[in-house]
Amino acid sequence: MPSTVLVGAQWGDEGKGKITDLIARDYDFVVRFQGGNNAGHTVIHGDKKLALHLMPSGVMYPDCTPVIGNGVVVDPGVLVKEMAMLQAEGISCDKLKISCDAHVIMPYHKDLDGADEKRLGSNQIGTTKRGIGPCYQDKMGRKGIRVQDLMDERVFRMKLEAVLAQKNPILEKIYGLHTYTVEEICEEYLPYARILKPFMAETAQLLNQARREGKSILFEGAQGTLLDIDHGTYPYVTSSSCCAGGACTGTGVGPKAMDRVLGIEKAYVTRVGGGPFPTELKFPEEGGVGQDAADGETLCSVGHEFGVTTGRKRRCGWFDAVIGRYAAEVNGLTDVALTKLDVLSAFDTIKVCVAYECDGERYDYFPMQQSVLFHAKPVYVELPGWKGVDITGCTQYEQLPENARKYVEYLEEITGVPISIIAVGPDRDQTIFRGWGE
């Protein structure tokens, strides 16, 4: 099995958890390479659905080694609780490896995240307020605390003292918030350090050695291409590199090790938080009216579009081939996994955005100018649906209704990437493999 980078090809929440969980069994290592516990992947264990926020999905398989790479920011309290949850379900975390170079989310990061969002008011980014952005800010500002620092109490105290001298005045004088002492943080974090120390590793060395031995690696991305700090709808993005290139910087494994790049796309599009969304079908409470509002409500209710991590109602819209083509280019996609095709069984006809229009100009490509993107109007092609046909039991591509197959093939044609996996329901066995693994 070749090594694969798995990335979200839209604004996140594309169903990466199911696909990762489904194919992880075929890999020797599954590696998270960016993000933090602002991500949420739902995996299946027996008859239970488990939400993973930091733990790589490979933990579900005893022969797979789960790895948290250096590009991830780790909230140790969340990770320890997640490990306890998995162990209570009979799932061993013994093989977990955590990069010693991963950065640690501290209490003041969470405080600053929430305070800054409140300050922005109506211009909020829509962060999860879990301290992800401030932690990455400290990483880039070269004042972050890494997992290896947490494991050495003397170094940890020394770095805490230096950083608190800067953070406490900001917390107190700018935001009027609680300040921290070194002892206060050590009391909370040193017990986490004792639990996590056996799992700390030089993960770049580990993974490169695995490649030399012919082992396969699944690089598991969080969020999505349009939330990438460089290539997304900035500033309404996350603080890490969500695209396939982030797998290299977030793990220390070079690009020659990446044999395939699998992009996960919903059969429609959703996003959470602020920012432009050309195909959005606004809900009535957001000013939506008529058929568009009704279609948006249908996508949300039938698709159960509520965040795994936040519980927030997701914004919904028709499939956007403009961002599909863009994601294919910036990630170098070799394959696409199309999820939630079954949700579209609720519609008589289905729209696909093939281009944007703004001020009389047509955009077949993704416009990088923020002003254009905010005012872009979708140019739609309308396709016949297969309303009322239950496709959740289909296990072969040929079993899908003709219009469902035509929809899949149209998306392939207009985005230029073969669709190798099709999810027709939430369960593992509700999946059609169409060229994947060949």
N, C-alpha and C positions, 0 to 999 in steps of 0.2 A: 504494500500500500504506500503510495507516494505521500510526502508531507504536504499539508494543505493549510492555507490561511482562510479562515472563515470570518466574513465581515458583514455587517449590516449595510445594505445598499440604498437605504432611504433615510428617515429621521429616527432610526432606532425602533424598538418594539416590533420588529419584523417577524418574530417567531424563531430567533436564533437558538433559544434554549432547547426547543424540541429537536431542531436539526442537529445541533451539537450533541445532544443526548443520544440521538438516533445513530450517528455515525462514529461517536467517540469509541465505541467498542472495537473498532477496526484499527485503532492507533495505540502505540506504546506509551506516548506522552500526550497530555492535553494541557496547553499552556495559556493562561490569561496574560495578555501583554499590555493592557492599558486600562484606564478607568479605575473605579473603586466600587464602593457599595451603593453608588447611585445607579448601578446596573441591576437588572433582575432577570434571571433565567428560570423558567419553570421546567422541572424535569419530573419524570414519572418513576415512582418506586412502588411496584406492586399495584395496589389500587389507590395509591396516594399521590397527590401532586405536591412536590416540594419546591420551595422558592429558594434559589441560590443567588447570593448577592456578591460574594467574593470567591467562593470555592469554585474551581474549574469543574466543568461537568464530568470530566473523566473520573471523578471520585466515585461515581456510580458503578464503576467496573473494577473488579479486584486486580485484573492484569494490567491496568492502566495507571500510570503515575501522573497525578495532578500537580501542576506547577504554577505558582504565582510569580510572574516575571518582574524584573526591575522597573518596568514601565507602569506598574500598578501602584496606587496609593492605598495603604492598608490601615483600616480602623481595627486595631487589635481586639477591642471589645466585641465588635460585630463578628470578627472571624472566630473568636473563641466560642461565642454563642452558636454560630453556625456549625462548628465542629461538634459541639455538644448535641445539637439537634440531629445531625446525621448519625452520630454514634447511638443515640437513643432509638433510631430507626434501624439499627443493626448494620449501618454502613460505616466501614472502617476508614479513618482518615490517616492511618499510619504511614502511607506512602507519600503524603503531601510534602512538597518542597516549596520553601518560601525564599525568594531572592534576598540576600543580605543587603542588596542595594536598593530595594523598594523603600519608598518613603512612607512615613507614618503620619496618619491624621491625628492631630492633637485636639484637646478640648477647645482651645482658643480658635482653631480653624473653623469649627462648627459655629461658634459664637459670631465670628466675623462674617461668615457666609450668610447667616440669617440677617445680621444687622445691615449688611451691604444691600441685600435684596430689598429690605424694608426702606432703605434710603432711596433706592431707585424708583419707588412708587409705581406709577403706571408703566414705566420703562423697564420693569423687572425682566431679567433673563429667563426666569422660570427654573432656577436651580432646585435641587432636592434639599438644600440647606444641610448637607451632610459633611461639609468642610472640604469637598473635593477641590474646588477652585483655589481657595486659599492655600491648601497643601501644595498644589502644583506651583502656585506663585512663589512659595518659599523654596521649592526645589529649584526653580529657575533663578531665584535670587540668591542661591547658594547659602541659604540659612535653614535648610530643612533638616529634619531628624530622620535617619534611616533605620531600618530594622537592625542592622549591625550595631548602631548606637544604643538602641534599646537593650541589647544583650550585654552591654558593658555598663554597669551602674555608674562608675566613676565618669566615664565619657558622657553618659546620658545626663547626669546632674550638671556637668560643666556646660554642655550645649543648651540645656534648659535654662540655666541661669542667664546665659548670653541672650537667648531669644526672648525670654520673658522681660528683660530690660527694655526691649523694643515693643513687645506686644502689649504689655500692661498699660502703658500710657495711652495707647490707641483705644484699647477696650474702655478705659475709664474716662478719658478726657474727650474723646470724640463720640463714643457711643453710650457712655454712662452705664457700662456693663461691669459685671463681676471680674475681678482680677485674680491671678493665680500665683501660688507659691510653688517653689520647686518641690517641697515636701508633699503638697496636695496632689500634684500630678504623679509623683513617684508612688504614692500610696495606691493610686488607681492602676498605673501602668506596669509597675515592676512585677505584680502577680501575673499579668498577661505575658510578660517576657519569660517568666519561668515555664509557662505552659507552652509557648511557641518556640523556645530555644532549640528543642530537638529537631524541629522541622526546617531550620535555617540552613541554606546551602548556597554554594557558588553555582547558581543555576545556569549561567551562560556556559560555563565549563561543562556542566552536566549534560546540557542539551547538545553541545557540539560533539562531545564524546559519543553520545547516543547516535548522532548522525553518522559518525565514522564507523560505528558498529552496524549500520544498516537499519537502525530503528526508525519508526515513523512518528511524526509529530503533527498534532492538530493545534494550530495557533488560533485561539478562541478570542474573537473581538467582542467588545461591548459597545453600546450605543450604535451609531450609524454614520455613513459617509457624510451626510449633510450636517452632522454635528461635529465633524472633525475641526480641530482648532485652526488648521490652515485652509482646508478645502470646503468647509461647511458654510452655513449662512451666518457668518460672523456679524455681530457679537453673540447671536443667539445660538451658541454652540457649547459643547463641553470643553474641558481644559486639557484634553489629551489627543493623541493622534489615533483616530479610529480607523483610518484607511489601512490598506494592506502593508504599506511601508512601515507603519507603526509596529508591525510584528518583528521587524529587524531591530529597531532601536529599543523596543520594549522587552527584548529577550537576549540580545547579544548574539543572535544567530544571523548569519549573512543571507542575502537574497538568493544565492544559489541553492539554498536548502528548501526554497518554496517552490514546489512542483505545480500546484494548482491553487487557484484563488476562487473560492466559492462565495458568491454574493447572495445574501438572503433578502428576498423581496416579498412583500405581501401582494396579493392580487389586487389590492387597492393601496392607499397610502394613509398613514396616520402620523401625527407628531404630538408631543407634549410640550407645554410651555409656550413662550412668546416666539415671535419671528415670522417671516413670510412663509406662505403656504398657498401657492397659486391654485391648486385644485380643491381647496377646502370647501366643504359643504357645511356652512355654519349652522349650528344648532339654533333653535328659536330663541333661547336665552342670550345668544350672542348676536341676534339681529337677523338670523336666517329666516327666509320665508319660502312658501310654496314647495314645489317638488324637490328643490335642492335641499331644503331643511329636512324634509321627510326622508330623503335618501341618506342624508348624514345620520339621522337618528337610527335608521335601519342598519347601516353599517356598524354603528356603535353598539346597538343592542344585540344584534345577531352575532357580531364578532366579539362580544364581551370586551370591549375596548376600554379597559381600566388598567392603570399602571401596576405592575407587579410590586414595585418598590414603594410607590407613592399612593396608589389607589385613585389617582386623578383620572378623570374622564379625558380620553384622548380626542383630539381634533381629527376628523375623518374627511377623506376626499377620494376621488377617483384615481386610478393608476396614472402616474406621471412618467411618460416615456422620455421626457427631456432629462429628468434626473436619473432615469434608468441608463441612458446613454452616457451621461456624465460619470456616474458611478462605475460603469464598465471601463471607462478610460482611466480615471485616476487610481483605480485599484488593479487594473489589468485583469479583469474577471475572465476566467476560463469557463465558468459554469454559474448557473443560477438555480437556487432552490426557491420555488414559488409556494408561498404558504397561504392558508385560508381561502383557497379557491372555492370551498364549500359555501362560504358566506355569500358569494355572488349568486347562489341559487335562489336568493330572495328577490331577484330583479327580472323584469321583462326585457329590458335592454340595459347595456352596460357601456359607460363612456371611458375612453382612453384619451388622455391629453397627449397630443403629438407635437405641439409647439406652443409658444407664448406670443401674445401681442401686447405691445406697449407703445403708446403715442404713434400709432400707425405703422410701426415696424414689427416684423415677424422675427422671432428668435427660435431657431431649431436647436440651438445649443443652450447650455445653462449660462445665463448672464451673471457675470460676477459683480456688476454694479448693483449695490443694494437698493438704490432708488428704483431701478428697473424691476427688480424682483418683487418688491413690495407692491408695485402697481401692475404687474403682469396679469393678463387675462388668458385663461387656458383656451387653446384651440382644440376642440374635441372631434374625435371620430366615434360614432355610436355603433355598437355591435349588438346583434341579437343575443339575448340571454337564454337561459334554460330553466326559467322560473318553475319552482315546485318539484324539480327533479332532485332527489336525494343522491348525492354522489359520495357520501361518506363511506359507503361500502365498496367503492371501486378500488381494486388492487392492481389493475392493468390499465395502461393508457387507453387502449382500445375500448374499454368499458365506459369511459366518459362519454356524455352526450356529445353529439357532433359540434354543437355551438361552443361547448366548453373546450373541445380540442382546437377549434378555430381561434378561440380567444388566446389560448396558450401559444399557438403558432404565430399569431399576430404579434404578441409581445416579443417573441424571439426575433421576428423579422425586424421590428421597429427599434429594438435595443441592440441587436447584433450579437446576442449571447445565447447559447443553447440552454434551455431549461431542463436540467438533468434530474431534478427531484421535485415532486409535486405533493404538497400536503393537502389532503381532502378532509381533515378533521384533526382534533387535538392529540389523539392517541398515537403511539408509535406505529401501530399496524395500519393506521389510516394514512398511508404514504405510498406514492407510486414512484418507483425508481425507473428512470428513463435515460439510461446511458451512464449513470453514476457508478463508479467502481470498475468500469471497463477500461 
